[in-house]
């Protein structure tokens, strides 16, 4: 090896290991950066060349030419990343749904003894007490108050459930705006990544930024990635490219026929069907579960009104009035109310089965018996229907929790595997930096020796 060759070889090692040190330092600096993938330096020997005066061809004596860095690659597993994003979308969907359902559960039963079932029990108890004391005006007033409370409870539940749906709906537009911002950023990153690759550079940090955005879009929409061979990944949302190359399609949020926001493609106005992610969870609760709960409340209220009124119309009040309704007829859970005749005069409450029978409480007793009568369409009592409704909300919360636990387990396992491949270990990076430092020191020593040799040659040539 000639002296000049030694200098060039040592210089290549200095440059390569300095770059390796920079890469290790970059890893350490980003140990807590969201979405950062550990970067690895790939060394390779530079092409050797025949020594001066040696044979040519395959028998030539080859001299090493130092080291070079082939690439600085990101440590990652593409398939693992795709699976991680997919489970992230599923986890976000059920977490969003569960949060909304827990709020609904607290609306249904804000505390022990304050739910609709407890209010109806007091209503039936008031009829039972009145049946034994039909001439007691305070008992009649108490019944009227309990009737008002039942009607108010129904209306309050409907209003609160509608508020819950409106609260969910109010977040849709902002979520769509977040999607559009993210897809626009992805399209810009795709353009920058293509330019960098075309120039022979490895845009690792840009790829990390894009992966973070991919992950967020998956969490919101359940979108999936399609990676063509040698091409830019396509962000697929329900069979349509949300982002392809430097082109991003926008979504819009517009009020639909129901008055709630619907998500559509801006280019053709077609509806976007969300099959995963936060939006799917929001739509599931807003458009399926809450309407189902409201429908059951309507059935309960309508049955309560029709059954109580049917018996009340047959009875007689203290003033001998008959054919009066206790509740305003034809109402549902949203507008149920005690009839004006009862509100104006508690003597109009029908307790007797015949006129001029002030001490007769048989009709009040018959109405009190509705507590356990199978008057609902499913063969249950009104109180049992409430217990079924409240239980179904709790069951929906439990189902969401089961899905969350299952998705969380898989997601955590994938995250752990992803970290083992892509995460930065400070201990490993410190060990690598020591290794690179020793290699750098050794190369510097080689350079010093080569410099000394070259100085000796110059000095000797100068003497002669």
Secondary structure, 3 states (H helix, E strand, C coil): CCHHHHHHHHHHHHHHHHHHHHHHHHHHHCCCCCCCCCEEEEEEECCCEECCCCCCHHHCCEECCCEEEEEEEECCCHHHHHHHHHHHHHHHHHHHHHHHHHHHHHHHCCCCCCCHHHHHHHHHHHHHHHHHCCCCHHHHHHHHHHHHHHHHHHHHHHHHHHHHHHHHHHCHHHHHHHHHHHHHHHHHHHHHHHHHHHCCCCCHHHHHHHHHHHHHHHHHHCCEEEECCCCCEEEEECCEEEEECCEECCEEEEECCCCCEEEEECCCCCECCCCCHHHHHHHHHHHHHHHHHHHHHHHHHHHHHHHHHHHHCCCECCCCCECCCCECCCCCCCCCCECHHHHHCHHHCCCECCCCCCCCCHHHHHHHHHHCCCCCCCCCCHHHHHHHHHHHHHHHHHHHHHHHHHHHHHHHHHHHHHHHHHCCCHHHHHHHHHHHHHHHHHHHHHHHHHHHHHHHHHHHHHHC
